[in-house]
Amino acid sequence: MSEIINLLKKAQKLATSIGINNILQPGVIKELIIAEILGHTLIPQKNLPDARDNQNHYYEYLSSINRKNVKTNKGSSFQIDRLTKSNLKRIIRNSGFYFAFFEDHLTVEEIYRLETADVLKEVKRQLRLCKNKIGHINFLTKWVKMTGKRIYPI
């Protein structure tokens, strides 16, 4: 265990040097992996978009483990939580969305790009059906693959 803790401390020191104050923040490692593949700059603050490209376009990343060896609930499910009709800026501030299917916790299998307009349309559809004021929006594998374009691997 000591070796793992020491490696985590080294990883945190390196992460701090590129602006990541908490390497253990939920989602940040997967976002770092996705940003590396896409050539984006990670934005590790939770209240901001996940990354930006070299033209200062902002993007949101969603990731999920691709469940294959199961009898039910195969595929992946992506979620944007705590959305309301009044905080849709979290969607429209982005130039696009990237949905990453992970083979395991550190290995990307596929990435799909979806246009903001398509994501916004689905968010609004689900919010209309939501009985609560705050919604947790789910995007299933079938919808992502039908709506988006696979950009990784090429």
C-alpha positions as CSV (number, residue, x, y, z in Angstrom):
1,M,0.0,0.0,0.0
2,S,2.9,2.4,0.7
3,E,4.0,2.2,-2.9
4,I,0.6,3.1,-4.2
5,I,0.3,6.0,-1.8
6,N,3.8,7.2,-2.8
7,L,2.9,7.0,-6.5
8,L,-0.3,8.9,-5.8
9,K,1.7,11.6,-4.1
10,K,4.1,11.8,-7.0
11,A,1.1,11.9,-9.4
12,Q,-0.5,14.8,-7.4
13,K,2.8,16.7,-7.5
14,L,3.0,16.4,-11.3
15,A,-0.7,17.2,-11.6
16,T,-0.3,20.3,-9.5
17,S,2.4,21.5,-12.0
18,I,-0.3,21.5,-14.8
19,G,-3.1,23.1,-12.6
20,I,-4.8,20.0,-11.3
21,N,-5.2,20.7,-7.5
22,N,-6.9,17.4,-6.7
23,I,-5.9,14.4,-8.8
24,L,-8.6,12.3,-6.9
25,Q,-11.4,14.7,-7.8
26,P,-14.2,12.5,-9.3
27,G,-13.8,12.2,-13.0
28,V,-10.6,14.2,-13.4
29,I,-8.4,11.2,-14.3
30,K,-10.8,10.0,-17.1
31,E,-11.1,13.6,-18.3
32,L,-7.3,13.9,-18.3
33,I,-7.1,10.7,-20.5
34,I,-9.7,12.0,-22.9
35,A,-8.1,15.5,-23.2
36,E,-4.7,13.8,-24.0
37,I,-6.3,11.8,-26.8
38,L,-8.2,14.8,-28.2
39,G,-5.3,17.2,-27.8
40,H,-7.3,19.5,-25.6
41,T,-6.4,21.4,-22.4
42,L,-8.1,20.0,-19.3
43,I,-10.0,22.5,-17.2
44,P,-10.1,20.8,-13.8
45,Q,-12.6,23.1,-12.0
46,K,-15.9,21.3,-11.5
47,N,-18.1,24.4,-12.3
48,L,-16.5,25.0,-15.7
49,P,-16.5,23.0,-19.0
50,D,-14.1,20.0,-18.9
51,A,-11.7,21.1,-21.6
52,R,-10.9,23.6,-24.4
53,D,-9.1,23.3,-27.7
54,N,-6.4,25.5,-29.1
55,Q,-9.0,27.8,-30.5
56,N,-10.7,28.3,-27.1
57,H,-13.7,26.3,-27.9
58,Y,-15.1,24.6,-24.8
59,Y,-16.2,20.9,-24.4
60,E,-17.9,18.7,-22.0
61,Y,-16.7,15.1,-21.5
62,L,-18.9,12.2,-20.4
63,S,-17.4,8.8,-19.7
64,S,-18.7,5.4,-18.8
65,I,-17.4,1.8,-18.5
66,N,-18.6,-0.3,-21.5
67,R,-20.3,-3.3,-19.8
68,K,-19.8,-6.3,-22.1
69,N,-19.8,-9.5,-20.1
70,V,-23.2,-9.0,-18.4
71,K,-26.5,-10.5,-19.1
72,T,-28.6,-7.3,-18.6
73,N,-27.8,-3.6,-19.0
74,K,-25.1,-4.1,-21.6
75,G,-23.3,-1.0,-23.0
76,S,-22.9,2.3,-21.2
77,S,-25.0,5.0,-19.6
78,F,-23.8,8.6,-19.4
79,Q,-25.2,11.1,-17.0
80,I,-25.3,14.9,-16.5
81,D,-26.7,15.5,-13.0
82,R,-28.5,18.4,-11.3
83,L,-29.9,20.0,-14.5
84,T,-32.8,22.4,-14.4
85,K,-34.6,24.5,-17.0
86,S,-32.7,27.5,-15.6
87,N,-29.2,26.1,-15.7
88,L,-29.0,25.0,-19.3
89,K,-25.9,27.2,-19.7
90,R,-24.0,24.1,-18.6
91,I,-25.0,22.7,-22.0
92,I,-25.0,25.6,-24.3
93,R,-21.6,27.0,-23.3
94,N,-19.9,24.1,-25.0
95,S,-19.0,23.8,-28.7
96,G,-19.6,20.1,-28.5
97,F,-19.7,17.0,-26.3
98,Y,-17.5,14.0,-26.2
99,F,-18.8,10.6,-24.9
100,A,-16.0,8.2,-24.0
101,F,-16.6,4.5,-23.7
102,F,-13.9,3.1,-21.4
103,E,-12.8,-0.6,-21.6
104,D,-11.7,-0.4,-18.0
105,H,-11.0,2.5,-15.6
106,L,-8.0,3.7,-17.5
107,T,-8.4,2.5,-21.1
108,V,-10.5,4.3,-23.7
109,E,-12.2,2.1,-26.2
110,E,-14.2,4.6,-28.3
111,I,-15.0,8.3,-28.3
112,Y,-18.0,9.9,-30.0
113,R,-18.5,13.6,-30.6
114,L,-22.0,15.0,-30.4
115,E,-23.2,18.5,-31.3
116,T,-24.4,20.7,-28.6
117,A,-27.8,21.2,-30.3
118,D,-28.4,17.4,-30.2
119,V,-27.5,17.1,-26.6
120,L,-29.6,20.2,-25.7
121,K,-32.6,18.7,-27.5
122,E,-32.3,15.4,-25.6
123,V,-31.8,17.3,-22.3
124,K,-35.0,19.4,-22.9
125,R,-36.9,16.2,-23.8
126,Q,-35.9,14.5,-20.6
127,L,-36.5,17.6,-18.4
128,R,-40.1,17.8,-19.8
129,L,-40.7,14.3,-18.7
130,C,-39.0,14.7,-15.3
131,K,-41.4,15.0,-12.3
132,N,-38.7,16.7,-10.2
133,K,-37.4,20.3,-10.6
134,I,-33.9,19.0,-10.8
135,G,-33.2,16.3,-13.3
136,H,-30.4,13.7,-13.8
137,I,-30.2,13.3,-17.6
138,N,-29.1,9.9,-19.0
139,F,-27.7,9.2,-22.4
140,L,-27.7,5.5,-23.4
141,T,-25.2,3.8,-25.7
142,K,-27.7,3.4,-28.5
143,W,-28.6,7.1,-28.5
144,V,-24.9,8.2,-28.4
145,K,-23.9,6.0,-31.3
146,M,-27.0,6.9,-33.4
147,T,-26.7,10.6,-32.8
148,G,-22.9,11.2,-32.7
149,K,-19.9,10.5,-34.8
150,R,-17.1,8.2,-33.7
151,I,-13.9,10.1,-33.7
152,Y,-11.7,7.6,-31.8
153,P,-10.2,5.3,-32.8
154,I,-10.1,6.7,-36.3
